[in-house]
């Protein structure tokens, strides 16, 4: 009787070991699958990141390979576009990107004050239109340069911010820029051709390069007499006070 009980226990013990071993093998296999999935997933993310970087580099290379055509009023520092009276006592350097939400917020909040100071002849602005947010930024900056060449930069500047598409959604197509240009009084074939052909893409690329050399790392960057305005200085009252102090 004792022998039968012992054999039964041995059988149960062996079965238990087999069950545990099978469970361990299944757990190990599942862990290996998870490890492989993580590796594959990581590789996919890396590939997508590389594709994005390569796309940006290719785009940058294409822009950089184009000739630098300067719009007529690009007479400021690093060929920035000058807006305002030449006799204005204070020069304001403004680095912007038409796709930048913070730039649109500055235009909405302080733009009217800036316009008034321009009209009063108290300031002139040296605009550096950057394009670090992608192809739509490049297209908008190119259109702005074309507008500047026809003496209507300020008008298009206002229209583009008033119609700013969401960031990185493929906005500011050539067709849209031609349509918005008409609202700013730009209906010439020269403007349309410049938009469609990317006439000023080389110039746009140069603006980015020069801004980087000037240690401008974001937009909007507003500089008066070498001092970068921040916080409350970018409000209407703060901006006016900074101009008055510079004058």
PASEBA-1860 file (N, C-alpha, C; in nm, 3 decimals):
! residues 247
1> XXXXXXXX> 0.085/-0.122/0.000/0.000/0.000/0.000/0.088/0.125/0.000 ~ 0.192/0.125/0.086/0.284/0.237/0.097/0.355/0.261/-0.034 ~ 0.388/0.151/-0.104/0.458/0.162/-0.233/0.371/0.230/-0.337 ~ 0.241/0.195/-0.339/0.148/0.257/-0.434/0.132/0.407/-0.407 ~ 0.126/0.444/-0.277/0.114/0.585/-0.242/0.237/0.662/-0.285 ~ 0.353/0.600/-0.265/0.478/0.665/-0.301/0.488/0.687/-0.451 ~ 0.446/0.584/-0.527/0.448/0.598/-0.673/0.352/0.706/-0.720 ~ 0.237/0.715/-0.651/0.138/0.817/-0.687/0.194/0.957/-0.663
9> XXXXXXXX> 0.266/0.972/-0.550/0.326/1.101/-0.519/0.434/1.136/-0.620 ~ 0.513/1.033/-0.655/0.619/1.056/-0.753/0.561/1.101/-0.888 ~ 0.451/1.033/-0.927/0.385/1.068/-1.054/0.334/1.212/-1.050 ~ 0.268/1.246/-0.937/0.215/1.382/-0.922/0.328/1.485/-0.923 ~ 0.438/1.450/-0.856/0.553/1.540/-0.849/0.613/1.561/-0.987 ~ 0.626/1.452/-1.063/0.681/1.463/-1.198/0.590/1.548/-1.288 ~ 0.460/1.527/-1.275/0.363/1.604/-1.353/0.370/1.752/-1.318 ~ 0.385/1.777/-1.186/0.395/1.915/-1.140/0.520/1.983/-1.198
17> XXXXXXXX> 0.632/1.906/-1.198/0.756/1.961/-1.253/0.741/1.991/-1.402 ~ 0.674/1.898/-1.475/0.653/1.918/-1.617/0.567/2.043/-1.644 ~ 0.462/2.060/-1.558/0.373/2.176/-1.572/0.449/2.306/-1.547 ~ 0.531/2.306/-1.442/0.609/2.426/-1.410/0.712/2.455/-1.519 ~ 0.773/2.347/-1.569/0.873/2.365/-1.675/0.807/2.423/-1.800 ~ 0.687/2.372/-1.834/0.615/2.423/-1.950/0.578/2.570/-1.931 ~ 0.535/2.603/-1.808/0.498/2.742/-1.778/0.620/2.833/-1.788 ~ 0.734/2.781/-1.739/0.857/2.860/-1.746/0.899/2.883/-1.890
25> XXXXXXXX> 0.887/2.776/-1.973/0.922/2.791/-2.114/0.830/2.891/-2.184 ~ 0.699/2.884/-2.150/0.603/2.978/-2.210/0.633/3.122/-2.168 ~ 0.668/3.140/-2.039/0.701/3.274/-1.990/0.826/3.327/-2.058 ~ 0.926/3.239/-2.074/1.049/3.280/-2.140/1.024/3.317/-2.286 ~ 0.937/3.238/-2.353/0.905/3.267/-2.492/0.831/3.400/-2.504 ~ 0.739/3.425/-2.411/0.665/3.552/-2.413/0.759/3.670/-2.389 ~ 0.854/3.651/-2.295/0.950/3.757/-2.267/1.037/3.785/-2.389 ~ 1.076/3.677/-2.460/1.157/3.693/-2.580/1.079/3.767/-2.689
33> XXXXXXXX> 0.947/3.733/-2.701/0.865/3.802/-2.801/0.855/3.952/-2.768 ~ 0.835/3.982/-2.638/0.827/4.123/-2.598/0.958/4.196/-2.627 ~ 1.071/4.126/-2.599/1.202/4.187/-2.625/1.219/4.217/-2.773 ~ 1.179/4.119/-2.858/1.192/4.139/-3.002/1.101/4.251/-3.052 ~ 0.978/4.255/-2.995/0.885/4.361/-3.034/0.939/4.499/-2.998 ~ 1.002/4.506/-2.879/1.060/4.633/-2.837/1.174/4.674/-2.929 ~ 1.255/4.574/-2.967/1.367/4.604/-3.058/1.315/4.651/-3.193 ~ 1.215/4.577/-3.246/1.157/4.614/-3.375/1.090/4.751/-3.367
41> XXXXXXXX> 1.012/4.772/-3.259/0.945/4.900/-3.242/1.044/5.014/-3.232 ~ 1.152/4.991/-3.155/1.255/5.094/-3.143/1.321/5.122/-3.276 ~ 1.343/5.016/-3.353/1.405/5.032/-3.484/1.314/5.114/-3.576 ~ 1.183/5.086/-3.570/1.087/5.160/-3.653/1.089/5.308/-3.617 ~ 1.088/5.336/-3.485/1.092/5.476/-3.439/1.219/5.543/-3.487 ~ 1.332/5.470/-3.476/1.459/5.526/-3.519/1.459/5.556/-3.669 ~ 1.405/5.460/-3.747/1.399/5.478/-3.892/1.314/5.600/-3.926 ~ 1.196/5.612/-3.860/1.109/5.726/-3.886/1.178/5.857/-3.850
49> XXXXXXXX> 1.252/5.856/-3.739/1.324/5.976/-3.698/1.431/6.012/-3.801 ~ 1.502/5.908/-3.849/1.605/5.932/-3.949/1.544/5.984/-4.078 ~ 1.428/5.928/-4.115/1.360/5.975/-4.236/1.325/6.121/-4.223 ~ 1.272/6.160/-4.104/1.235/6.300/-4.082/1.358/6.390/-4.090 ~ 1.468/6.347/-4.026/1.590/6.427/-4.028/1.645/6.438/-4.170 ~ 1.648/6.323/-4.241/1.697/6.325/-4.378/1.610/6.412/-4.468 ~ 1.478/6.406/-4.444/1.386/6.491/-4.521/1.417/6.637/-4.499 ~ 1.442/6.673/-4.371/1.475/6.812/-4.339/1.607/6.852/-4.405
57> XXXXXXXX> 1.708/6.760/-4.398/1.838/6.790/-4.457/1.829/6.804/-4.608 ~ 1.749/6.717/-4.671/1.732/6.725/-4.816/1.666/6.857/-4.853 ~ 1.558/6.892/-4.776/1.489/7.019/-4.801/1.585/7.136/-4.785 ~ 1.665/7.130/-4.676/1.762/7.235/-4.648/1.865/7.245/-4.759 ~ 1.908/7.126/-4.806/2.007/7.122/-4.913/1.952/7.184/-5.041 ~ 1.824/7.154/-5.070/1.762/7.210/-5.191/1.756/7.361/-5.183 ~ 1.717/7.412/-5.065/1.710/7.556/-5.048/1.848/7.618/-5.061 ~ 1.946/7.553/-4.995/2.082/7.606/-4.995/2.147/7.604/-5.132
65> XXXXXXXX> 2.098/7.515/-5.218/2.157/7.505/-5.351/2.104/7.611/-5.447 ~ 1.997/7.679/-5.406/1.940/7.783/-5.492/2.017/7.914/-5.477 ~ 2.020/7.995/-5.580/2.092/8.123/-5.571/2.024/8.216/-5.470 ~ 2.105/8.300/-5.408/2.052/8.396/-5.312/2.009/8.521/-5.388 ~ 1.879/8.536/-5.403/1.822/8.654/-5.470/1.768/8.746/-5.362 ~ 1.822/8.866/-5.352/1.782/8.959/-5.245/1.665/9.045/-5.290 ~ 1.559/9.052/-5.207/1.452/9.148/-5.237/1.506/9.290/-5.220 ~ 1.447/9.384/-5.289/1.498/9.521/-5.291/1.522/9.582/-5.153
73> XXXXXXXX> 1.430/9.568/-5.055/1.453/9.634/-4.926/1.534/9.550/-4.827 ~ 1.604/9.446/-4.874/1.684/9.363/-4.783/1.818/9.430/-4.758 ~ 1.812/9.547/-4.693/1.931/9.629/-4.670/1.970/9.635/-4.523 ~ 1.905/9.555/-4.441/1.934/9.557/-4.298/2.051/9.467/-4.263 ~ 2.071/9.445/-4.134/2.175/9.356/-4.087/2.153/9.216/-4.144 ~ 2.257/9.156/-4.198/2.246/9.023/-4.261/2.134/9.022/-4.365 ~ 2.118/9.135/-4.434/2.018/9.149/-4.540/1.876/9.128/-4.490 ~ 1.848/9.175/-4.368/1.711/9.174/-4.320/1.627/9.273/-4.400
81> XXXXXXXX> 1.497/9.253/-4.400/1.405/9.339/-4.476/1.367/9.460/-4.390 ~ 1.401/9.578/-4.439/1.375/9.700/-4.363/1.235/9.753/-4.394 ~ 1.160/9.780/-4.287/1.027/9.840/-4.298/1.025/9.963/-4.209 ~ 0.978/10.076/-4.262/0.971/10.199/-4.185/1.056/10.309/-4.247 ~ 1.050/10.426/-4.187/1.122/10.541/-4.239/1.271/10.530/-4.210 ~ 1.352/10.560/-4.311/1.497/10.552/-4.296/1.548/10.641/-4.184 ~ 1.476/10.751/-4.157/1.521/10.847/-4.056/1.481/10.808/-3.913 ~ 1.408/10.698/-3.898/1.363/10.657/-3.764/1.483/10.638/-3.672
89> XXXXXXXX> 1.476/10.690/-3.549/1.591/10.687/-3.458/1.622/10.550/-3.397 ~ 1.524/10.461/-3.396/1.543/10.330/-3.331/1.519/10.219/-3.433 ~ 1.613/10.126/-3.439/1.598/10.008/-3.524/1.566/9.887/-3.437 ~ 1.461/9.816/-3.474/1.419/9.696/-3.402/1.446/9.575/-3.490 ~ 1.528/9.483/-3.441/1.550/9.358/-3.513/1.446/9.256/-3.467 ~ 1.371/9.201/-3.564/1.268/9.103/-3.532/1.292/8.975/-3.610 ~ 1.307/8.865/-3.536/1.323/8.733/-3.596/1.192/8.658/-3.576 ~ 1.128/8.622/-3.687/0.996/8.559/-3.680/0.988/8.441/-3.776
97> XXXXXXXX> 0.884/8.361/-3.757/0.850/8.252/-3.849/0.698/8.259/-3.866 ~ 0.652/8.270/-3.990/0.508/8.285/-4.014/0.425/8.168/-3.962 ~ 0.489/8.052/-3.937/0.415/7.937/-3.885/0.422/7.928/-3.733 ~ 0.497/8.019/-3.671/0.519/8.014/-3.526/0.399/8.071/-3.450 ~ 0.332/7.990/-3.366/0.216/8.039/-3.291/0.250/8.156/-3.198 ~ 0.369/8.152/-3.139/0.409/8.261/-3.049/0.429/8.391/-3.126 ~ 0.474/8.380/-3.250/0.489/8.500/-3.334/0.352/8.559/-3.367 ~ 0.257/8.470/-3.394/0.119/8.517/-3.422/0.061/8.585/-3.298
105> XXXXXXXX> 0.091/8.529/-3.180/0.041/8.589/-3.056/0.102/8.728/-3.035 ~ 0.232/8.743/-3.065/0.296/8.873/-3.054/0.234/8.973/-3.152 ~ 0.209/8.927/-3.274/0.148/9.014/-3.375/0.009/9.058/-3.331 ~ -0.068/8.965/-3.274/-0.204/8.998/-3.229/-0.201/9.096/-3.113 ~ -0.112/9.072/-3.018/-0.109/9.155/-2.897/-0.039/9.289/-2.918 ~ 0.079/9.286/-2.978/0.163/9.406/-2.983/0.173/9.463/-3.124 ~ 0.127/9.388/-3.224/0.134/9.435/-3.362/0.076/9.574/-3.385 ~ -0.042/9.604/-3.331/-0.099/9.739/-3.351/-0.009/9.850/-3.296
113> XXXXXXXX> 0.052/9.825/-3.182/0.144/9.923/-3.123/0.267/9.940/-3.210 ~ 0.320/9.829/-3.259/0.436/9.834/-3.348/0.401/9.914/-3.473 ~ 0.282/9.890/-3.528/0.237/9.963/-3.647/0.228/10.113/-3.623 ~ 0.177/10.150/-3.507/0.164/10.292/-3.473/0.301/10.358/-3.464 ~ 0.397/10.289/-3.400/0.532/10.344/-3.385/0.602/10.355/-3.521 ~ 0.571/10.262/-3.610/0.625/10.269/-3.746/0.568/10.392/-3.819 ~ 0.437/10.408/-3.810/0.372/10.520/-3.877/0.418/10.655/-3.822 ~ 0.450/10.658/-3.694/0.496/10.783/-3.631/0.643/10.812/-3.661
121> XXXXXXXX> 0.710/10.718/-3.725/0.851/10.737/-3.758/0.945/10.720/-3.640 ~ 0.896/10.657/-3.533/0.980/10.639/-3.415/1.071/10.517/-3.426 ~ 1.029/10.421/-3.509/1.110/10.301/-3.527/1.111/10.260/-3.674 ~ 1.212/10.184/-3.709/1.209/10.106/-3.832/1.243/9.964/-3.789 ~ 1.194/9.866/-3.866/1.213/9.726/-3.827/1.298/9.654/-3.930 ~ 1.393/9.579/-3.878/1.479/9.494/-3.959/1.426/9.351/-3.942 ~ 1.344/9.308/-4.039/1.279/9.177/-4.030/1.368/9.064/-4.083 ~ 1.378/8.959/-4.003/1.450/8.838/-4.043/1.347/8.724/-4.037
129> XXXXXXXX> 1.289/8.690/-4.151/1.184/8.589/-4.152/1.244/8.450/-4.164 ~ 1.236/8.376/-4.055/1.298/8.243/-4.047/1.202/8.134/-4.095 ~ 1.257/8.013/-4.108/1.175/7.905/-4.166/1.212/7.771/-4.106 ~ 1.221/7.765/-3.972/1.265/7.641/-3.908/1.152/7.543/-3.882 ~ 1.028/7.580/-3.913/0.916/7.491/-3.885/0.872/7.408/-4.005 ~ 0.952/7.405/-4.110/0.921/7.317/-4.222/0.892/7.388/-4.352 ~ 0.852/7.310/-4.454/0.831/7.364/-4.589/0.730/7.478/-4.594 ~ 0.625/7.471/-4.509/0.526/7.579/-4.510/0.587/7.711/-4.465
137> XXXXXXXX> 0.681/7.703/-4.370/0.752/7.824/-4.327/0.837/7.880/-4.440 ~ 0.901/7.790/-4.514/0.985/7.832/-4.627/0.899/7.902/-4.732 ~ 0.786/7.840/-4.765/0.699/7.898/-4.868/0.649/8.036/-4.826 ~ 0.612/8.050/-4.698/0.561/8.179/-4.650/0.672/8.285/-4.651 ~ 0.792/8.247/-4.607/0.903/8.341/-4.605/0.942/8.383/-4.747 ~ 0.938/8.289/-4.841/0.965/8.320/-4.980/0.862/8.419/-5.034 ~ 0.735/8.395/-5.002/0.628/8.486/-5.046/0.647/8.625/-4.985 ~ 0.690/8.629/-4.858/0.712/8.759/-4.792/0.825/8.836/-4.859
145> XXXXXXXX> 0.929/8.763/-4.901/1.040/8.828/-4.971/0.991/8.883/-5.105 ~ 0.906/8.806/-5.173/0.849/8.853/-5.300/0.763/8.977/-5.278 ~ 0.688/8.978/-5.168/0.605/9.094/-5.135/0.693/9.215/-5.105 ~ 0.804/9.191/-5.033/0.896/9.300/-5.001/0.953/9.361/-5.128 ~ 0.980/9.277/-5.225/1.037/9.326/-5.350/0.940/9.418/-5.424 ~ 0.811/9.402/-5.393/0.709/9.488/-5.455/0.659/9.596/-5.358 ~ 0.729/9.609/-5.245/0.694/9.715/-5.151/0.570/9.688/-5.068 ~ 0.532/9.561/-5.052/0.411/9.529/-4.977/0.436/9.421/-4.871
153> XXXXXXXX> 0.557/9.421/-4.816/0.590/9.324/-4.710/0.499/9.341/-4.590 ~ 0.484/9.465/-4.546/0.405/9.491/-4.426/0.261/9.442/-4.441 ~ 0.204/9.464/-4.559/0.066/9.422/-4.583/0.053/9.270/-4.581 ~ 0.146/9.200/-4.645/0.139/9.053/-4.647/0.170/8.997/-4.509 ~ 0.262/9.059/-4.439/0.297/9.019/-4.302/0.170/9.014/-4.216 ~ 0.089/9.116/-4.227/-0.036/9.122/-4.149/-0.135/9.015/-4.193 ~ -0.149/8.997/-4.323/-0.245/8.899/-4.377/-0.205/8.756/-4.341 ~ -0.077/8.724/-4.350/-0.034/8.587/-4.321/-0.058/8.549/-4.175
161> XXXXXXXX> -0.030/8.641/-4.084/-0.056/8.610/-3.943/-0.205/8.601/-3.914 ~ -0.283/8.681/-3.983/-0.428/8.677/-3.963/-0.488/8.547/-4.016 ~ -0.414/8.479/-4.102/-0.464/8.354/-4.161/-0.367/8.238/-4.136 ~ -0.298/8.242/-4.024/-0.198/8.139/-3.994/-0.262/8.001/-3.976 ~ -0.218/7.901/-4.054/-0.271/7.765/-4.035/-0.205/7.699/-3.915 ~ -0.261/7.588/-3.870/-0.199/7.516/-3.759/-0.061/7.468/-3.800 ~ 0.028/7.466/-3.701/0.167/7.430/-3.725/0.181/7.289/-3.782 ~ 0.265/7.275/-3.884/0.300/7.146/-3.944/0.178/7.070/-3.997
169> XXXXXXXX> 0.085/7.141/-4.059/-0.030/7.075/-4.120/-0.029/7.092/-4.271 ~ 0.086/7.133/-4.325/0.097/7.149/-4.469/0.034/7.277/-4.521 ~ 0.015/7.373/-4.432/-0.049/7.499/-4.472/0.041/7.588/-4.555 ~ -0.009/7.705/-4.586/0.062/7.802/-4.668/0.112/7.738/-4.798 ~ 0.020/7.674/-4.869/0.055/7.622/-5.001/0.076/7.739/-5.095 ~ 0.135/7.712/-5.210/0.157/7.820/-5.307/0.025/7.884/-5.349 ~ -0.076/7.799/-5.371/-0.207/7.851/-5.411/-0.266/7.942/-5.303 ~ -0.250/7.900/-5.178/-0.300/7.980/-5.066/-0.225/8.112/-5.055
177> XXXXXXXX> -0.094/8.107/-5.074/-0.013/8.229/-5.064/-0.044/8.327/-5.175 ~ -0.079/8.276/-5.292/-0.120/8.364/-5.402/-0.255/8.427/-5.369 ~ -0.343/8.346/-5.313/-0.475/8.398/-5.274/-0.464/8.502/-5.163 ~ -0.382/8.473/-5.062/-0.363/8.569/-4.952/-0.287/8.692/-5.001 ~ -0.199/8.671/-5.097/-0.126/8.785/-5.154/-0.220/8.885/-5.217 ~ -0.324/8.835/-5.285/-0.422/8.923/-5.348/-0.490/9.011/-5.243 ~ -0.512/8.954/-5.123/-0.573/9.033/-5.015/-0.480/9.143/-4.968 ~ -0.351/9.123/-4.991/-0.253/9.225/-4.951/-0.216/9.315/-5.068
185> XXXXXXXX> -0.293/9.305/-5.177/-0.269/9.391/-5.292/-0.163/9.340/-5.387 ~ -0.127/9.210/-5.374/-0.023/9.151/-5.459/-0.089/9.065/-5.566 ~ -0.106/9.123/-5.683/-0.173/9.051/-5.791/-0.086/9.040/-5.916 ~ 0.037/9.085/-5.908/0.124/9.084/-6.026/0.169/8.942/-6.061 ~ 0.202/8.924/-6.185/0.255/8.795/-6.230/0.391/8.768/-6.167 ~ 0.464/8.875/-6.141/0.596/8.860/-6.079/0.585/8.797/-5.941 ~ 0.486/8.841/-5.864/0.464/8.783/-5.731/0.424/8.637/-5.743 ~ 0.331/8.607/-5.831/0.284/8.470/-5.849/0.398/8.378/-5.893
193> XXXXXXXX> 0.480/8.427/-5.985/0.592/8.346/-6.033/0.694/8.322/-5.921 ~ 0.719/8.424/-5.840/0.815/8.410/-5.730/0.766/8.307/-5.628 ~ 0.635/8.308/-5.603/0.577/8.210/-5.510/0.587/8.069/-5.567 ~ 0.546/8.053/-5.690/0.545/7.919/-5.751/0.685/7.864/-5.777 ~ 0.780/7.952/-5.806/0.915/7.908/-5.841/1.012/7.907/-5.723 ~ 0.967/7.956/-5.608/1.058/7.962/-5.493/1.178/8.051/-5.522 ~ 1.153/8.164/-5.585/1.260/8.254/-5.628/1.353/8.293/-5.515 ~ 1.297/8.312/-5.395/1.377/8.360/-5.283/1.412/8.251/-5.182
201> XXXXXXXX> 1.400/8.125/-5.221/1.433/8.015/-5.130/1.578/8.021/-5.083 ~ 1.669/8.056/-5.174/1.810/8.068/-5.135/1.829/8.178/-5.031 ~ 1.758/8.288/-5.049/1.763/8.397/-4.952/1.706/8.354/-4.818 ~ 1.595/8.282/-4.822/1.532/8.233/-4.699/1.629/8.143/-4.622 ~ 1.698/8.057/-4.694/1.797/7.968/-4.632/1.909/8.049/-4.568 ~ 1.952/8.154/-4.636/2.059/8.239/-4.583/2.016/8.311/-4.455 ~ 1.892/8.353/-4.450/1.840/8.419/-4.330/1.850/8.326/-4.210 ~ 1.813/8.200/-4.229/1.824/8.101/-4.121/1.969/8.084/-4.076
209> XXXXXXXX> 2.059/8.073/-4.173/2.200/8.055/-4.140/2.254/8.175/-4.063 ~ 2.221/8.295/-4.108/2.270/8.416/-4.042/2.210/8.431/-3.903 ~ 2.084/8.392/-3.887/2.020/8.399/-3.755/2.091/8.304/-3.658 ~ 2.126/8.187/-3.707/2.197/8.091/-3.624/2.333/8.147/-3.580 ~ 2.402/8.212/-3.672/2.531/8.273/-3.639/2.514/8.385/-3.537 ~ 2.397/8.450/-3.540/2.370/8.558/-3.446/2.316/8.506/-3.312 ~ 2.319/8.372/-3.298/2.275/8.306/-3.175/2.126/8.324/-3.147 ~ 2.049/8.332/-3.254/1.903/8.334/-3.240/1.855/8.190/-3.246
217> XXXXXXXX> 1.796/8.144/-3.137/1.759/8.002/-3.127/1.608/7.980/-3.124 ~ 1.530/8.086/-3.133/1.385/8.070/-3.131/1.316/8.195/-3.180 ~ 1.187/8.180/-3.206/1.108/8.294/-3.251/0.985/8.308/-3.162 ~ 0.935/8.428/-3.141/0.993/8.554/-3.189/1.112/8.596/-3.102 ~ 1.212/8.653/-3.165/1.322/8.718/-3.094/1.321/8.864/-3.137 ~ 1.311/8.952/-3.038/1.303/9.096/-3.063/1.421/9.163/-2.994 ~ 1.498/9.239/-3.071/1.620/9.300/-3.019/1.619/9.451/-3.047 ~ 1.645/9.530/-2.943/1.658/9.675/-2.957/1.791/9.716/-2.896
225> XXXXXXXX> 1.874/9.780/-2.976/2.007/9.823/-2.929/2.085/9.709/-2.864 ~ 2.078/9.591/-2.925/2.153/9.478/-2.875/2.089/9.406/-2.758 ~ 1.977/9.457/-2.706/1.910/9.393/-2.592/1.789/9.314/-2.639 ~ 1.781/9.189/-2.598/1.667/9.104/-2.633/1.552/9.128/-2.536 ~ 1.437/9.158/-2.590/1.321/9.184/-2.505/1.260/9.050/-2.462 ~ 1.215/9.047/-2.339/1.153/8.925/-2.286/1.032/8.962/-2.201 ~ 0.944/8.865/-2.182/0.831/8.881/-2.091/0.749/9.004/-2.116 ~ 0.734/9.086/-2.012/0.649/9.205/-2.019/0.700/9.308/-2.119
233> XXXXXXXX> 0.827/9.297/-2.157/0.882/9.392/-2.255/0.821/9.372/-2.394 ~ 0.757/9.257/-2.414/0.694/9.229/-2.543/0.547/9.267/-2.547 ~ 0.495/9.320/-2.436/0.358/9.371/-2.434/0.358/9.509/-2.498 ~ 0.243/9.562/-2.533/0.239/9.697/-2.592/0.309/9.802/-2.507 ~ 0.280/9.806/-2.377/0.343/9.906/-2.290/0.493/9.880/-2.275 ~ 0.529/9.753/-2.260/0.670/9.717/-2.243/0.751/9.750/-2.368 ~ 0.695/9.721/-2.484/0.763/9.749/-2.611/0.780/9.899/-2.629 ~ 0.676/9.975/-2.602/0.683/10.121/-2.614/0.789/10.178/-2.521
241> XXXXXXX> 0.794/10.126/-2.397/0.893/10.173/-2.300/1.035/10.142/-2.348 ~ 1.054/10.024/-2.407/1.186/9.986/-2.456/1.229/10.077/-2.572 ~ 1.135/10.112/-2.659/1.165/10.203/-2.770/1.201/10.341/-2.718 ~ 1.124/10.389/-2.624/1.149/10.523/-2.566/1.284/10.527/-2.498 ~ 1.319/10.420/-2.429/1.450/10.415/-2.361/1.563/10.416/-2.461 ~ 1.545/10.346/-2.573/1.648/10.340/-2.676/1.664/10.474/-2.747 ~ 1.553/10.546/-2.760/1.557/10.675/-2.829/1.627/10.780/-2.746
END
